[in-house]
Amino acid sequence: MNRYTKNPDDLSEMEIKVLIGTCKGLSSTEIARFVYRSHRAVEKCRTVLYRKFYVTNKMELIKVAGKLFKLV
């Protein structure tokens, strides 16, 4: 059993956008411009993603996202 969710439907629209931006290597400020939020809101959303996927940093989050969306 995987330690993270396998269902992208468990993610909000904001979380998906932040996840995509993170995978593209964008900073919190750059993602914030894209989703029309503050950079702090993006950082908070990324923290929620860390908890949902049981990871502690961006690289782990990107790795999990790759598996979730079958990018790797």
C-alpha positions in Angstrom: 0.0 0.0 0.0 1.3 3.4 -0.9 1.7 6.0 1.8 0.2 8.7 -0.3 -3.2 9.2 -2.0 -3.6 7.7 -5.4 -6.6 9.7 -6.3 -6.0 13.1 -7.8 -9.6 13.9 -7.0 -8.6 14.2 -3.3 -6.8 17.4 -4.2 -8.4 20.8 -4.5 -8.0 22.9 -7.6 -5.5 25.2 -5.8 -3.5 22.2 -4.6 -3.3 20.8 -8.2 -2.1 24.2 -9.5 0.5 24.6 -6.8 1.7 21.0 -7.4 2.0 21.7 -11.1 3.9 24.9 -10.5 6.2 23.2 -8.0 6.9 20.5 -10.5 7.8 23.1 -13.2 10.3 24.6 -10.7 8.4 27.8 -10.1 8.9 29.8 -6.9 6.1 30.5 -4.5 5.9 34.1 -5.8 5.7 32.9 -9.4 2.9 30.4 -8.6 1.1 33.0 -6.6 0.9 35.2 -9.7 -0.5 32.3 -11.7 -3.2 31.4 -9.1 -4.0 35.0 -8.1 -3.1 34.4 -4.4 -0.3 35.6 -2.1 3.0 33.8 -1.9 2.1 32.9 1.7 -1.1 31.2 0.6 0.9 29.1 -1.9 3.4 28.2 0.8 0.6 27.2 3.1 -1.0 25.1 0.3 2.4 23.4 -0.3 2.6 22.6 3.4 -0.8 20.9 3.2 0.5 18.9 0.2 3.5 17.8 2.2 1.2 16.5 4.9 -1.1 14.8 2.4 1.8 13.0 0.7 3.9 12.4 3.9 6.9 14.3 2.4 9.2 16.9 3.9 10.6 18.8 1.0 9.9 19.9 -2.6 12.0 17.2 -4.2 10.0 14.5 -2.5 6.8 16.2 -3.4 7.9 16.3 -7.1 8.8 12.6 -7.0 5.4 11.7 -5.5 3.6 13.9 -8.0 5.4 12.1 -10.8 4.1 8.8 -9.6 0.6 10.1 -8.9 0.3 11.5 -12.4 2.4 8.8 -14.0 5.1 11.1 -15.2 7.9 8.7 -14.2 
